[in-house]
Amino acid sequence: MKHRHTVSAMTLAVFVLLEIGSTDTEESIETDISSGNESQSGSEPSVAVRVTATQLFADYEANEVSADEKYKGEALLVSGTIENIGKDLFDTMYVSLKTDNAFINVKCMFSDEHKSQLANAAKGQRVTIKGKCDGKVIDITLRGCRFE
């Protein structure tokens, strides 16, 4: 019984730490992107890569390793149609962009400072979003996002 409480407490602590870091992470990533520090190499700022949500998904479906080499850690300007607007388990706001797959989207994570923009966004709206690609787990995720 004592072991169960220890595991529960440790699990809760992990979730609390993730929650605390969640918003700051989105804001710090957005600041890095805005200042041109989004390149993986760190030597020179890179220009954001332009891609549609559909093409980004197709590239990850074709070869996830190759797509990570091309996109992961880079600033992207992703154009697409809003599928969903919501909040994740940590209360971080997001916009999901449609792809050619009904179950996998491009999930764009936003800091709290964009709350009014997300409140005024609508499903079916065409948008371009700038964010740093975090790769694919289930969805393809962009962090530190803002509308362009």
C-alpha positions in Angstrom: 0.0 0.0 0.0 2.8 2.4 0.9 4.5 1.7 -2.5 1.3 2.6 -4.3 1.2 6.0 -2.6 4.8 6.7 -3.5 4.2 5.9 -7.1 1.0 8.1 -7.2 2.9 11.0 -5.6 5.8 10.7 -8.1 3.3 10.5 -11.0 1.5 13.6 -9.7 4.8 15.4 -9.3 5.8 14.7 -12.9 2.4 16.0 -14.2 2.8 19.2 -12.0 6.3 19.8 -13.4 5.1 19.3 -17.0 2.2 21.7 -16.3 4.5 24.4 -14.9 6.8 24.1 -17.9 4.2 23.9 -20.5 3.3 27.5 -21.1 6.8 28.8 -20.5 8.0 26.4 -23.2 5.6 27.6 -25.8 6.5 31.2 -25.0 10.3 30.6 -25.1 10.0 28.6 -28.3 8.0 31.4 -29.9 10.6 34.0 -28.7 13.4 31.9 -30.3 11.5 31.6 -33.5 10.8 35.4 -33.6 14.4 36.3 -33.0 15.6 33.9 -35.7 17.2 31.3 -33.4 15.2 28.4 -34.7 17.9 26.6 -36.6 19.1 23.2 -35.3 22.7 24.0 -36.1 22.8 27.0 -33.9 25.3 28.7 -36.2 23.0 30.8 -38.3 19.4 31.6 -38.1 17.3 29.8 -40.7 14.4 31.0 -42.8 11.1 29.3 -42.0 10.4 26.4 -44.3 7.0 26.8 -46.1 4.9 23.7 -46.3 1.2 22.7 -46.4 -0.2 20.6 -43.6 -1.1 18.0 -46.3 2.5 17.9 -47.6 4.0 17.8 -44.1 1.8 14.8 -43.3 2.7 13.1 -46.7 6.4 13.6 -46.0 6.1 12.0 -42.5 4.0 9.1 -43.9 6.5 8.4 -46.7 9.6 8.4 -44.4 9.5 9.6 -40.8 13.3 9.6 -40.5 13.8 11.7 -43.6 11.0 14.0 -42.6 12.6 14.5 -39.1 15.9 15.4 -40.8 14.1 18.0 -43.0 11.7 19.5 -40.5 12.3 18.5 -36.8 13.7 21.5 -34.8 13.1 23.9 -37.7 10.7 26.8 -37.9 7.9 26.0 -40.3 5.2 28.1 -41.9 2.4 25.6 -42.3 -0.7 26.5 -44.3 -3.9 24.5 -43.9 -7.5 24.3 -42.8 -8.4 24.3 -39.1 -9.9 20.9 -38.1 -10.1 21.5 -34.3 -9.4 24.2 -31.7 -8.9 23.1 -28.1 -6.7 22.5 -25.1 -4.6 19.5 -24.2 -4.3 17.7 -20.8 -2.0 20.5 -19.6 -4.4 23.2 -20.6 -2.1 24.3 -23.5 -4.1 25.7 -26.4 -3.8 24.2 -29.8 -5.1 24.3 -33.4 -5.2 21.1 -35.4 -4.8 21.4 -39.2 -6.4 18.9 -41.5 -4.3 16.3 -43.4 -5.2 13.5 -45.7 -5.6 11.2 -42.7 -8.7 11.4 -40.5 -6.8 10.4 -37.4 -3.5 12.3 -37.7 -3.3 16.1 -37.8 -0.7 18.8 -37.6 -1.1 20.0 -34.0 0.0 23.6 -33.4 0.6 24.5 -29.8 0.1 28.2 -28.6 1.0 30.1 -25.5 -1.7 31.9 -23.5 -0.9 35.3 -25.1 -2.7 34.1 -28.3 -6.0 33.2 -26.4 -8.0 36.0 -28.1 -6.8 34.9 -31.6 -7.7 31.3 -30.9 -11.1 32.4 -29.5 -11.8 34.1 -32.8 -10.6 31.2 -35.0 -13.1 28.8 -36.6 -13.1 25.3 -37.8 -12.8 25.3 -41.6 -10.8 28.5 -41.7 -7.7 28.6 -43.9 -4.6 29.8 -41.9 -0.9 29.9 -42.0 0.8 29.2 -38.7 4.5 29.6 -37.8 6.0 27.2 -35.2 8.9 24.9 -34.4 8.5 21.3 -35.6 8.7 18.8 -32.7 8.3 15.8 -35.0 5.6 13.1 -34.9 4.4 11.0 -32.1 0.8 10.5 -33.0 0.1 13.9 -34.5 2.8 16.1 -36.1 3.4 18.8 -33.5 4.5 22.4 -33.8 5.4 24.3 -30.7 5.6 28.0 -29.9 3.1 28.8 -32.6 1.6 32.0 -33.8 -0.7 33.0 -36.7 1.0 34.6 -39.7 
